[in-house]
Every structure is written in C-alpha cells, then in structure tokens.
C-alpha cells in the first residue's frame, strides 16, 4: 500500500521532469468538491513548504457526475485555470455533458453514467426530469454559467512534460500520440491496461478506478474512485521522484 507522502522510485529507466519543475496530478473527482478543496489546500501547503521555480497542476478529467457537487467542482477548477493556469483534461464524462449541451438526444447516454447528479447540482429537480430531452436541455442551458461553458471549451486532450504524458483514459498501444483518436484518449480500457511494454513517455491517467494508486513500469493510474471511496489521489512529480500527497 502506498502511504501518504511516501516517495516512490519508478521501476523503469528514470523518466524525469525538467529541472526546477514540479507537477501535481489529480485523479478523477466526480462531483466531490469537498475532496477537491482538501487537495487544493494540500497543494498550496506543499508549495509553501517546498518552493520551486515551475509548478503545474494537472487534472486528468471526469470532474462531474455521480458525486453531488459537480457544479462546485467546475467552479473551483475554473478558478484554478485562471489563478494557477491549471491544465484540465477532458474526461469521457465531460464529453457526454458537451454532447448533451449540443444535442438533447445525448441525454440518456449521459444519465446512464451519473448525469442526473450533475443536473441536480445545477438546480434541476425531479419534476424537470419528467420533461422531454429538449426541455431538460433548455432548462440546463438557462442555469449553466457562461464561465462553465468557457471552462469546457478550454479542456485539453493530453498534456506532456519531460518524460511524462497525462491523459484521461490511456493510449492505444503502438499508435503515435499525434494519431491517437479522441475516443481512445477518453474511453480506452482493456487494450491499454493490459499492455506491458513502454509507450515512450510514462503515462499518467485516470478513468479506471483502483483501490490505491498504481505505479507500473509504463503507466500510473491515479483514479481511486473518489465519489465512492472518499479518496481523491494527488501525486507530486519532481525529477524522477513521485510523492503521493
């Protein structure tokens, strides 16, 4: 078991960040603003205790659905983008929300994976949910802040720094990053998770919940199922060292 603040030596040939650089990477949040606020506090405390020239915050997607505070999560992350220039990646749940905002036909696929909790966090009621898909979309659009639309528009599909690559779900093995499909970056599981060889960079990802952060030779999984476990994982990477914050 990886304990809080334990230093971990990766079991491969020394992937590293550039000098004087630290990255805080945060796993899938899924509507748990309470856990996110706690992690942000720990990041701020760590930076104050261990100042460094270049700091990046990377959030690997799935900010919404399932947990009760999706609206508050997006509000907090939108501020981190402005104040700390946080790098927020798109998860498959954000993609489903964006699909519904563009087309009411996307409602049922979204509800199937926890979209109701997000609608409720924006003020929709059970009465609203008895309406048509078109009316539910219109109701959400009326309650959805412009800043939150801008936040969705600014989401990235991946982020790389040094020998590390950050994506939401993973990569299709053998396919160069520039040729990866957005669907795979957001949704892939088995082909990526079962692949044991190097992807080139060390891949940091979420999407598939695990009980504890997985630090493997070719990837690091930081999705610890925050919405149901109450554990939101944040790792700090500096040089070739990884700290579970």
Backbone as CSV, one residue per row, in Angstrom:
resi,resn,N_x,N_y,N_z,CA_x,CA_y,CA_z,C_x,C_y,C_z
1,UNK,0.852,-1.203,0.000,0.000,0.000,0.000,0.879,1.242,0.000
2,UNK,0.532,2.229,-0.820,1.274,3.481,-0.867,0.730,4.416,0.188
3,UNK,1.553,4.854,1.093,1.107,5.705,2.181,1.321,7.178,1.821
4,UNK,0.615,8.037,2.536,0.716,9.468,2.304,2.157,9.924,2.445
5,UNK,2.611,10.715,1.494,3.951,11.311,1.460,5.062,10.290,1.227
6,UNK,4.719,9.062,0.862,5.767,8.082,0.575,6.434,8.415,-0.753
7,UNK,7.762,8.396,-0.790,8.500,8.585,-2.028,8.573,7.258,-2.766
8,UNK,8.313,7.285,-4.043,8.289,6.066,-4.835,9.300,6.185,-5.962
9,UNK,10.172,5.208,-6.087,11.093,5.140,-7.207,10.438,4.337,-8.326
10,UNK,10.149,4.920,-9.469,9.574,4.151,-10.572,10.497,2.995,-10.968
11,UNK,9.873,1.881,-11.412,10.646,0.700,-11.765,10.943,0.691,-13.259
12,UNK,11.533,1.734,-13.780,11.920,1.786,-15.183,13.047,2.781,-15.288
13,UNK,13.504,3.057,-16.512,14.759,3.781,-16.685,14.593,5.284,-16.513
14,UNK,14.379,5.703,-15.312,14.493,7.091,-14.874,13.745,8.125,-15.706
15,UNK,12.439,7.982,-15.929,11.695,9.102,-16.528,11.747,10.285,-15.578
16,UNK,11.857,11.473,-16.108,12.047,12.640,-15.250,11.417,13.872,-15.871
17,UNK,11.129,14.846,-15.011,10.711,16.172,-15.444,11.935,17.050,-15.626
18,UNK,11.792,18.162,-16.328,12.910,19.108,-16.430,13.303,19.640,-15.052
19,UNK,14.515,20.167,-14.918,14.950,20.713,-13.622,14.020,21.821,-13.127
20,UNK,13.936,21.956,-11.801,13.175,23.027,-11.153,11.699,23.024,-11.545
21,UNK,11.166,21.825,-11.773,9.773,21.677,-12.197,9.080,20.640,-11.327
22,UNK,7.864,20.955,-10.908,7.047,20.001,-10.160,5.640,19.989,-10.755
23,UNK,5.084,18.808,-10.886,3.711,18.659,-11.374,2.874,17.978,-10.300
24,UNK,1.731,18.579,-9.998,0.730,17.953,-9.150,-0.350,17.401,-10.079
25,UNK,-0.574,16.108,-10.049,-1.583,15.474,-10.895,-2.687,14.913,-10.012
26,UNK,-3.921,15.234,-10.361,-5.082,14.883,-9.535,-6.001,13.960,-10.323
27,UNK,-6.457,12.904,-9.667,-7.309,11.904,-10.308,-8.751,12.345,-10.476
28,UNK,-9.586,11.403,-10.893,-10.992,11.664,-11.213,-11.740,12.153,-9.964
29,UNK,-12.421,13.273,-10.086,-13.068,13.940,-8.942,-14.536,13.540,-8.811
30,UNK,-15.246,13.457,-9.908,-16.641,13.004,-9.952,-17.521,13.667,-8.894
31,UNK,-17.596,14.990,-8.954,-18.572,15.694,-8.137,-18.268,15.767,-6.659
32,UNK,-17.013,15.549,-6.266,-16.642,15.633,-4.854,-15.829,16.912,-4.621
33,UNK,-16.536,18.036,-4.570,-15.874,19.325,-4.340,-15.216,19.372,-2.978
34,UNK,-15.775,18.659,-2.002,-15.165,18.650,-0.673,-13.758,18.053,-0.725
35,UNK,-13.611,16.953,-1.461,-12.291,16.331,-1.582,-11.352,17.194,-2.417
36,UNK,-11.881,17.817,-3.463,-11.057,18.698,-4.294,-10.520,19.859,-3.476
37,UNK,-11.365,20.488,-2.672,-10.900,21.618,-1.862,-9.816,21.189,-0.885
38,UNK,-9.931,19.985,-0.350,-8.897,19.464,0.542,-7.587,19.269,-0.214
39,UNK,-7.652,18.721,-1.421,-6.442,18.510,-2.223,-5.802,19.840,-2.596
40,UNK,-6.617,20.816,-2.990,-6.070,22.137,-3.328,-5.352,22.729,-2.129
41,UNK,-5.926,22.586,-0.940,-5.263,23.068,0.270,-3.922,22.389,0.487
42,UNK,-3.864,21.057,0.242,-2.604,20.337,0.417,-1.568,20.753,-0.621
43,UNK,-2.019,21.027,-1.836,-1.094,21.505,-2.870,-0.500,22.851,-2.460
44,UNK,-1.359,23.754,-2.009,-0.877,25.082,-1.600,0.104,24.967,-0.433
45,UNK,-0.201,24.110,0.532,0.705,23.923,1.672,2.039,23.337,1.229
46,UNK,1.995,22.394,0.290,3.226,21.765,-0.186,4.095,22.757,-0.940
47,UNK,3.466,23.605,-1.751,4.229,24.624,-2.476,4.873,25.605,-1.498
48,UNK,4.134,25.991,-0.463,4.683,26.917,0.539,5.849,26.284,1.292
49,UNK,5.749,24.981,1.545,6.794,24.287,2.302,8.006,23.971,1.436
50,UNK,7.761,23.719,0.138,8.837,23.311,-0.761,8.769,24.162,-2.031
51,UNK,9.152,25.433,-1.951,9.058,26.292,-3.133,9.917,25.756,-4.283
52,UNK,9.447,25.998,-5.497,10.165,25.567,-6.685,9.818,26.534,-7.812
53,UNK,10.691,26.640,-8.805,10.524,27.671,-9.832,9.283,27.456,-10.693
54,UNK,9.036,26.218,-11.106,7.956,25.956,-12.061,6.999,24.903,-11.492
55,UNK,5.739,25.283,-11.358,4.720,24.394,-10.806,3.568,24.280,-11.799
56,UNK,3.140,23.050,-12.043,1.975,22.796,-12.879,0.977,21.948,-12.089
57,UNK,-0.299,22.276,-12.235,-1.365,21.408,-11.736,-2.043,20.768,-12.939
58,UNK,-2.180,19.453,-12.913,-2.835,18.733,-13.996,-3.981,17.919,-13.411
59,UNK,-5.178,18.156,-13.929,-6.362,17.407,-13.520,-6.757,16.517,-14.697
60,UNK,-6.908,15.193,-14.450,-6.986,14.250,-15.557,-8.410,13.975,-16.052
61,UNK,-9.384,14.789,-15.646,-10.726,14.659,-16.206,-11.700,13.932,-15.302
62,UNK,-12.952,13.853,-15.775,-14.086,13.323,-15.011,-14.288,14.126,-13.729
63,UNK,-14.655,15.377,-13.925,-14.901,16.295,-12.818,-16.337,16.186,-12.328
64,UNK,-17.211,15.683,-13.179,-18.654,15.730,-12.931,-19.236,14.328,-12.788
65,UNK,-20.551,14.290,-12.459,-21.363,13.069,-12.401,-21.065,12.246,-11.150
66,UNK,-22.072,11.490,-10.747,-22.005,10.520,-9.646,-21.963,11.176,-8.271
67,UNK,-20.977,12.020,-7.984,-20.961,12.749,-6.730,-21.939,13.909,-6.753
68,UNK,-22.207,14.551,-5.597,-23.284,15.530,-5.506,-22.915,16.975,-5.850
69,UNK,-21.636,17.278,-6.113,-21.209,18.684,-6.181,-20.502,19.022,-7.494
70,UNK,-21.036,18.541,-8.610,-20.370,18.764,-9.896,-20.228,20.248,-10.231
71,UNK,-21.278,21.013,-10.004,-21.209,22.451,-10.297,-20.096,23.106,-9.499
72,UNK,-19.964,22.768,-8.223,-18.933,23.361,-7.376,-17.536,22.939,-7.824
73,UNK,-17.408,21.707,-8.316,-16.106,21.249,-8.819,-15.690,22.083,-10.018
74,UNK,-16.596,22.262,-10.973,-16.244,23.056,-12.158,-15.936,24.498,-11.768
75,UNK,-16.686,25.043,-10.836,-16.412,26.414,-10.378,-15.012,26.518,-9.795
76,UNK,-14.632,25.554,-8.947,-13.300,25.589,-8.321,-12.200,25.427,-9.360
77,UNK,-12.392,24.517,-10.309,-11.355,24.288,-11.316,-11.242,25.462,-12.284
78,UNK,-12.374,26.092,-12.602,-12.317,27.273,-13.471,-11.460,28.360,-12.839
79,UNK,-11.554,28.505,-11.506,-10.703,29.473,-10.805,-9.248,29.037,-10.817
80,UNK,-8.988,27.720,-10.699,-7.597,27.253,-10.743,-6.982,27.519,-12.114
81,UNK,-7.778,27.396,-13.162,-7.271,27.701,-14.505,-6.859,29.165,-14.592
82,UNK,-7.661,30.049,-14.035,-7.367,31.487,-14.086,-6.224,31.856,-13.145
83,UNK,-6.280,31.357,-11.910,-5.318,31.775,-10.893,-3.985,31.050,-10.984
84,UNK,-4.025,29.763,-11.321,-2.807,28.937,-11.324,-2.469,28.380,-12.696
85,UNK,-3.251,28.766,-13.700,-3.086,28.230,-15.056,-3.067,26.699,-15.044
86,UNK,-3.961,26.135,-14.261,-4.070,24.683,-14.171,-4.381,24.101,-15.540
87,UNK,-3.853,22.912,-15.782,-4.105,22.187,-17.024,-5.203,21.159,-16.749
88,UNK,-6.383,21.385,-17.302,-7.521,20.493,-17.078,-7.784,19.691,-18.352
89,UNK,-7.762,18.376,-18.219,-8.000,17.490,-19.349,-9.483,17.130,-19.440
90,UNK,-9.891,16.776,-20.630,-11.274,16.348,-20.840,-11.392,14.871,-20.507
91,UNK,-12.405,14.531,-19.695,-12.732,13.140,-19.439,-13.938,12.721,-20.253
92,UNK,-14.234,11.432,-20.270,-15.394,10.974,-21.030,-16.698,11.539,-20.479
93,UNK,-16.749,11.849,-19.178,-17.982,12.412,-18.612,-18.187,13.853,-19.068
94,UNK,-17.121,14.620,-19.176,-17.256,15.974,-19.728,-17.700,15.906,-21.184
95,UNK,-17.177,14.931,-21.927,-17.566,14.780,-23.327,-19.060,14.469,-23.451
96,UNK,-19.581,13.648,-22.540,-21.013,13.346,-22.570,-21.859,14.576,-22.252
97,UNK,-21.422,15.376,-21.297,-22.115,16.638,-21.000,-22.092,17.556,-22.217
98,UNK,-20.939,17.685,-22.849,-20.829,18.559,-24.028,-21.731,18.068,-25.159
99,UNK,-21.823,16.752,-25.323,-22.704,16.196,-26.354,-24.152,16.572,-26.073
100,UNK,-24.574,16.463,-24.811,-25.949,16.815,-24.456,-26.209,18.309,-24.622
101,UNK,-25.246,19.143,-24.262,-25.426,20.585,-24.447,-25.609,20.941,-25.919
102,UNK,-25.021,20.137,-26.792,-25.146,20.388,-28.232,-26.370,19.721,-28.843
103,UNK,-26.817,18.600,-28.243,-27.892,17.811,-28.841,-28.666,17.079,-27.746
104,UNK,-29.946,17.370,-27.556,-30.712,16.726,-26.482,-30.773,15.202,-26.601
105,UNK,-30.492,14.660,-27.780,-30.505,13.205,-27.944,-29.414,12.524,-27.122
106,UNK,-28.449,13.293,-26.652,-27.375,12.721,-25.851,-27.738,12.499,-24.395
107,UNK,-28.965,12.818,-23.994,-29.323,12.769,-22.574,-29.207,11.371,-21.982
108,UNK,-29.771,10.374,-22.633,-29.889,9.060,-21.995,-28.531,8.392,-21.803
109,UNK,-27.628,8.555,-22.756,-26.280,8.001,-22.586,-25.595,8.653,-21.390
110,UNK,-25.834,9.943,-21.201,-25.228,10.661,-20.075,-25.859,10.242,-18.748
111,UNK,-27.183,10.156,-18.708,-27.848,9.752,-17.468,-27.404,8.358,-17.025
112,UNK,-27.077,7.505,-17.982,-26.690,6.129,-17.679,-25.428,6.061,-16.838
113,UNK,-24.579,7.107,-16.884,-23.314,7.087,-16.142,-23.265,8.169,-15.052
114,UNK,-24.424,8.636,-14.601,-24.444,9.544,-13.464,-24.748,10.988,-13.773
115,UNK,-25.272,11.258,-14.969,-25.551,12.641,-15.341,-26.609,13.312,-14.480
116,UNK,-27.533,12.520,-13.895,-28.582,13.137,-13.074,-27.986,13.921,-11.923
117,UNK,-26.958,13.409,-11.271,-26.348,14.126,-10.147,-25.798,15.485,-10.586
118,UNK,-25.277,15.560,-11.809,-24.797,16.845,-12.321,-25.961,17.789,-12.586
119,UNK,-27.016,17.298,-13.218,-28.192,18.133,-13.456,-28.749,18.672,-12.144
120,UNK,-28.805,17.822,-11.139,-29.321,18.238,-9.836,-28.433,19.308,-9.215
121,UNK,-27.115,19.198,-9.389,-26.204,20.187,-8.802,-26.381,21.561,-9.439
122,UNK,-26.890,21.592,-10.681,-27.152,22.866,-11.350,-28.572,23.375,-11.100
123,UNK,-29.343,22.652,-10.301,-30.649,23.165,-9.892,-31.850,22.499,-10.533
124,UNK,-31.660,21.450,-11.334,-32.805,20.759,-11.899,-33.436,19.865,-10.837
125,UNK,-34.753,19.708,-10.924,-35.499,18.926,-9.940,-36.030,17.647,-10.580
126,UNK,-36.608,16.792,-9.748,-37.241,15.585,-10.271,-38.384,15.942,-11.223
127,UNK,-39.069,17.047,-10.942,-40.129,17.499,-11.842,-39.564,17.835,-13.215
128,UNK,-38.414,18.517,-13.243,-37.757,18.829,-14.509,-37.454,17.555,-15.292
129,UNK,-37.068,16.491,-14.581,-36.642,15.270,-15.251,-37.795,14.522,-15.905
130,UNK,-39.034,14.900,-15.597,-40.178,14.267,-16.254,-40.483,14.917,-17.604
131,UNK,-39.742,15.981,-17.943,-39.959,16.692,-19.205,-39.215,15.978,-20.338
132,UNK,-39.339,16.515,-21.532,-38.658,15.934,-22.693,-37.169,16.256,-22.657
133,UNK,-36.391,15.523,-23.458,-34.952,15.793,-23.544,-34.688,17.238,-23.969
134,UNK,-35.492,17.737,-24.905,-35.324,19.111,-25.376,-35.561,20.105,-24.236
135,UNK,-36.595,19.879,-23.448,-36.902,20.795,-22.345,-35.855,20.713,-21.238
136,UNK,-35.350,19.522,-20.963,-34.308,19.380,-19.948,-33.045,20.116,-20.392
137,UNK,-32.703,19.966,-21.663,-31.528,20.688,-22.190,-31.741,22.188,-22.090
138,UNK,-32.911,22.671,-22.457,-33.182,24.101,-22.386,-33.107,24.603,-20.947
139,UNK,-33.613,23.809,-20.016,-33.548,24.182,-18.594,-32.090,24.249,-18.131
140,UNK,-31.271,23.260,-18.501,-29.868,23.278,-18.100,-29.132,24.461,-18.716
141,UNK,-29.391,24.735,-19.981,-28.721,25.865,-20.626,-29.037,27.177,-19.908
142,UNK,-30.238,27.296,-19.384,-30.610,28.504,-18.666,-29.911,28.644,-17.326
143,UNK,-29.433,27.525,-16.782,-28.787,27.531,-15.458,-27.270,27.404,-15.532
144,UNK,-26.756,27.128,-16.717,-25.336,26.811,-16.869,-24.541,28.105,-17.066
145,UNK,-23.651,28.461,-16.126,-22.924,29.730,-16.236,-22.031,29.785,-17.478
146,UNK,-21.902,30.976,-18.018,-21.046,31.162,-19.186,-19.613,30.749,-18.878
147,UNK,-19.151,31.034,-17.658,-17.782,30.664,-17.293,-17.582,29.159,-17.335
148,UNK,-18.638,28.404,-17.068,-18.519,26.947,-17.103,-18.466,26.441,-18.542
149,UNK,-19.173,27.115,-19.461,-19.059,26.773,-20.883,-17.649,27.065,-21.369
150,UNK,-17.097,28.185,-20.950,-15.725,28.525,-21.342,-14.741,27.509,-20.781
151,UNK,-14.987,27.047,-19.552,-14.126,26.024,-18.960,-14.143,24.766,-19.821
152,UNK,-15.325,24.309,-20.219,-15.414,23.125,-21.067,-14.685,23.340,-22.386
153,UNK,-14.822,24.529,-22.949,-14.160,24.830,-24.221,-12.636,24.791,-24.110
154,UNK,-12.119,25.021,-22.905,-10.667,25.103,-22.706,-10.032,23.767,-22.309
155,UNK,-10.827,22.709,-22.207,-10.273,21.425,-21.801,-9.341,20.870,-22.879
156,UNK,-8.317,20.160,-22.431,-7.313,19.596,-23.329,-7.455,18.076,-23.394
157,UNK,-6.938,17.491,-24.464,-6.999,16.032,-24.605,-5.786,15.349,-23.987
158,UNK,-4.676,16.065,-23.849,-3.477,15.490,-23.238,-2.543,16.623,-22.838
159,UNK,-1.541,16.272,-22.038,-0.510,17.227,-21.634,0.774,16.448,-21.435
160,UNK,1.871,16.969,-21.959,3.156,16.299,-21.791,4.174,17.263,-21.220
161,UNK,5.067,16.721,-20.406,6.160,17.498,-19.824,7.279,16.525,-19.494
162,UNK,8.477,16.811,-19.973,9.584,15.897,-19.740,9.254,14.523,-20.288
163,UNK,9.453,13.504,-19.476,9.206,12.117,-19.884,7.825,11.619,-19.475
164,UNK,6.920,12.534,-19.105,5.591,12.156,-18.631,4.518,12.655,-19.592
165,UNK,3.507,11.821,-19.796,2.349,12.184,-20.604,1.095,11.966,-19.769
166,UNK,0.218,12.965,-19.738,-1.007,12.921,-18.952,-2.198,12.844,-19.902
167,UNK,-3.040,11.832,-19.709,-4.266,11.677,-20.498,-5.370,11.210,-19.549
168,UNK,-6.599,11.225,-20.039,-7.679,10.773,-19.156,-7.704,9.253,-19.020
169,UNK,-7.918,8.545,-20.127,-8.127,7.100,-20.049,-6.890,6.291,-20.388
170,UNK,-6.144,6.718,-21.395,-4.969,5.971,-21.811,-4.689,6.159,-23.284
171,UNK,-3.836,5.287,-23.817,-3.431,5.336,-25.213,-3.698,3.992,-25.873
172,UNK,-3.903,4.016,-27.189,-3.948,2.759,-27.930,-2.511,2.348,-28.227
173,UNK,-2.089,1.192,-27.738,-0.694,0.778,-27.915,-0.270,0.766,-29.385
174,UNK,0.943,1.238,-29.616,1.512,1.215,-30.955,1.122,2.360,-31.850
175,UNK,0.247,3.246,-31.376,-0.206,4.381,-32.191,0.469,5.649,-31.684
176,UNK,1.175,6.402,-32.545,1.801,7.651,-32.093,0.774,8.605,-31.502
177,UNK,1.213,9.428,-30.552,0.281,10.333,-29.868,-0.481,11.202,-30.857
178,UNK,0.192,11.726,-31.875,-0.466,12.613,-32.834,-1.569,11.905,-33.613
179,UNK,-1.549,10.568,-33.634,-2.544,9.805,-34.385,-3.571,9.118,-33.483
180,UNK,-3.475,9.332,-32.164,-4.450,8.751,-31.245,-5.828,9.368,-31.499
181,UNK,-6.856,8.549,-31.443,-8.212,9.083,-31.580,-8.660,9.680,-30.244
182,UNK,-9.482,10.722,-30.322,-10.017,11.326,-29.102,-10.840,10.303,-28.333
183,UNK,-11.537,9.429,-29.035,-12.344,8.408,-28.352,-11.462,7.525,-27.476
184,UNK,-10.305,7.098,-27.983,-9.406,6.269,-27.179,-8.851,7.040,-25.997
185,UNK,-8.464,8.284,-26.194,-7.922,9.081,-25.092,-8.928,9.227,-23.958
186,UNK,-10.212,9.192,-24.298,-11.265,9.386,-23.297,-11.855,8.086,-22.761
187,UNK,-11.784,6.997,-23.533,-12.578,5.821,-23.196,-11.798,4.507,-23.092
188,UNK,-10.618,4.414,-23.647,-9.952,3.110,-23.745,-9.734,2.491,-22.368
189,UNK,-9.832,1.163,-22.301,-9.532,0.458,-21.058,-8.621,-0.742,-21.341
190,UNK,-9.219,-1.884,-21.716,-8.505,-3.156,-21.675,-7.222,-3.167,-22.495
191,UNK,-7.279,-2.669,-23.735,-6.082,-2.731,-24.580,-4.929,-1.944,-23.969
192,UNK,-5.251,-0.839,-23.333,-4.226,-0.012,-22.680,-3.782,-0.624,-21.365
193,UNK,-4.731,-1.039,-20.541,-4.403,-1.526,-19.207,-3.614,-2.827,-19.245
194,UNK,-3.840,-3.649,-20.252,-3.154,-4.938,-20.331,-1.806,-4.859,-21.042
195,UNK,-1.495,-3.730,-21.629,-0.241,-3.573,-22.381,0.917,-3.366,-21.410
196,UNK,1.951,-4.167,-21.527,3.047,-4.151,-20.557,4.293,-3.420,-21.044
197,UNK,4.383,-3.145,-22.335,5.578,-2.503,-22.865,5.502,-0.980,-22.693
198,UNK,6.608,-0.331,-23.006,6.675,1.126,-22.882,5.825,1.813,-23.951
199,UNK,5.225,2.918,-23.572,4.536,3.792,-24.523,5.455,4.905,-25.006
200,UNK,6.695,4.902,-24.576,7.606,6.025,-24.797,7.631,6.840,-23.523
201,UNK,6.760,7.825,-23.398,6.649,8.537,-22.117,5.949,7.660,-21.084
202,UNK,6.123,8.001,-19.825,5.376,7.355,-18.744,3.993,8.002,-18.705
203,UNK,2.940,7.207,-18.835,1.579,7.718,-18.959,0.926,7.807,-17.579
204,UNK,0.437,8.995,-17.236,-0.325,9.222,-16.008,-1.781,9.383,-16.415
205,UNK,-2.682,8.587,-15.812,-4.060,8.551,-16.283,-5.022,8.278,-15.128
206,UNK,-6.311,8.391,-15.448,-7.384,8.031,-14.537,-8.323,7.063,-15.222
207,UNK,-9.651,7.300,-15.098,-10.709,6.618,-15.840,-11.098,5.265,-15.272
208,UNK,-10.135,4.460,-14.841,-10.431,3.129,-14.315,-10.129,3.108,-12.828
209,UNK,-11.158,3.046,-11.961,-10.906,3.149,-10.515,-10.100,1.967,-9.984
210,UNK,-9.178,2.287,-9.091,-8.387,1.286,-8.372,-8.391,1.656,-6.890
211,UNK,-8.102,0.671,-6.028,-8.153,0.937,-4.584,-7.040,1.869,-4.134
212,UNK,-5.867,1.732,-4.733,-4.709,2.555,-4.406,-4.039,2.977,-5.711
213,UNK,-3.322,4.096,-5.722,-2.617,4.488,-6.945,-1.731,3.346,-7.451
214,UNK,-1.774,3.099,-8.759,-0.959,2.057,-9.381,0.253,2.688,-10.040
215,UNK,1.440,2.309,-9.605,2.675,2.780,-10.223,3.330,1.601,-10.909
216,UNK,3.161,1.540,-12.225,3.620,0.426,-13.038,4.747,0.885,-13.960
217,UNK,5.459,-0.055,-14.583,6.599,0.342,-15.418,6.258,1.288,-16.556
218,UNK,5.017,1.231,-17.076,4.692,2.071,-18.241,3.560,3.061,-17.999
219,UNK,2.939,3.025,-16.805,1.810,3.924,-16.545,1.583,4.074,-15.046
220,UNK,0.893,5.178,-14.685,0.490,5.440,-13.309,-0.994,5.758,-13.326
221,UNK,-1.784,4.974,-12.599,-3.227,5.192,-12.512,-3.533,5.913,-11.201
222,UNK,-4.137,7.106,-11.301,-4.424,7.903,-10.105,-5.927,8.073,-9.854
223,UNK,-6.755,7.224,-10.495,-8.187,7.257,-10.212,-8.488,6.288,-9.076
224,UNK,-8.759,6.828,-7.894,-9.085,5.987,-6.744,-10.570,6.085,-6.370
225,UNK,-11.421,6.306,-7.377,-12.873,6.253,-7.171,-13.368,7.213,-6.116
226,UNK,-12.962,8.482,-6.226,-13.227,9.456,-5.162,-14.694,9.522,-4.759
227,UNK,-15.607,9.451,-5.721,-17.031,9.654,-5.411,-17.574,8.589,-4.473
228,UNK,-16.986,7.369,-4.515,-17.489,6.307,-3.637,-16.503,5.962,-2.527
229,UNK,-15.197,6.166,-2.759,-14.188,5.797,-1.754,-13.892,6.912,-0.769
230,UNK,-14.164,8.161,-1.180,-13.778,9.299,-0.345,-12.297,9.609,-0.421
231,UNK,-11.587,9.005,-1.387,-10.144,9.221,-1.541,-9.887,9.815,-2.907
232,UNK,-9.447,11.068,-2.937,-9.050,11.735,-4.172,-7.525,11.788,-4.195
233,UNK,-6.932,11.105,-5.145,-5.476,10.990,-5.182,-4.843,12.166,-5.898
234,UNK,-3.781,12.679,-5.285,-2.925,13.692,-5.900,-1.491,13.208,-5.765
235,UNK,-0.765,13.177,-6.877,0.658,12.864,-6.813,1.448,14.103,-7.199
236,UNK,2.619,14.239,-6.601,3.550,15.304,-6.958,4.769,14.655,-7.598
237,UNK,5.107,15.108,-8.794,6.249,14.576,-9.535,7.312,15.653,-9.604
238,UNK,8.524,15.288,-9.227,9.657,16.223,-9.299,10.902,15.423,-9.639
239,UNK,11.580,15.800,-10.699,12.686,14.973,-11.169,12.122,13.618,-11.562
240,UNK,12.652,12.530,-10.974,12.123,11.189,-11.207,11.442,10.640,-9.954
241,UNK,11.181,11.510,-8.983,10.524,11.102,-7.731,9.041,11.395,-7.806
242,UNK,8.260,10.504,-7.203,6.811,10.657,-7.139,6.357,10.599,-5.709
243,UNK,5.634,11.618,-5.282,5.110,11.678,-3.912,3.590,11.572,-3.985
244,UNK,3.028,10.653,-3.220,1.583,10.621,-3.062,1.229,11.597,-1.951
245,UNK,0.625,12.719,-2.360,0.453,13.837,-1.439,-0.607,13.523,-0.381
